[in-house]
Each structure stands twice: as structure tokens, then as C-alpha cells.
């Protein structure tokens, strides 16, 4: 005969313990998944910001702060789909760049938007100043 103090767990107690443990494990798994998603999204945004910054640097170099060059870029928008190197293979990025003259100051605002394949996007803006003409350029 089994004494009262030597009894094991009942089926109901075991099921309750397994259910509580399962809920706790699912909660932890959900938190880990959310953390991984946030980390991947942050990495994507960082890479997109770098891509947009590179395009802005190219715009600055192309204009060479030349007023005639800036005027020729006024109102233009260009889009390109790029396959850039990534850790898991090439990443596809859609880049849209535009330049517009801002009145009344007459400065030019360059806007670049980089969008990843998953829809994540980053937009950067910078003012391109019309400074002294580059050597050999014609000023209207």
C-alpha cells in the first residue's frame, strides 16, 4: 500500500505543469523572434542609410558645387535598381534621387531614398550649395 506522503503527481498536475512550461517557452521564443526581426531590420536600415549617403556623395561630386551643373540637375529625378553585395548574397536596392531648387534662398536640395526588397526605406536630404565655380566650368 502507498502512503499519502509517497504519492507521485497526478495526471492533472502533470498536464498543468506542462501547459505552464509550454506557455513560458512560447513567450521566450516570441521575444527572441521579435529581437531577431528588430536586429535584421536595424541592419537593413543601416545598410540603406549607407547606400543613400553614397549616392548623396556622388551627387556632390557630380555637381562639384558648380552653379551651372546644379541648375542642370534642378527638377530631375532618377531611379535605379541595384544589386549590391551583402553577407547572404546580393541585396536588391531601389534608389531614387532628385534635386530641386528651394526658393527663396536659391539653394538646391538633394533627396535620396533607398528601398530594400522587403519594403524598408531610408530617405536622406542634403543641401547642395552653389559655391565658386569649378575650374573650366561656364557660369550663365
Protein Blocks (a to p, Z undefined) as FASTA:
>chain_A
ZZfklpccdfklmmmmmmmmmmmmmmmmmmmmmmmmmmmmmmmmmmmmmmmmmmmmmmmm
mnnopaklmmmmgopacddddddddfkbccddddddddddddfklpacdddddddfkopa
cddddddddddddehiacZZ
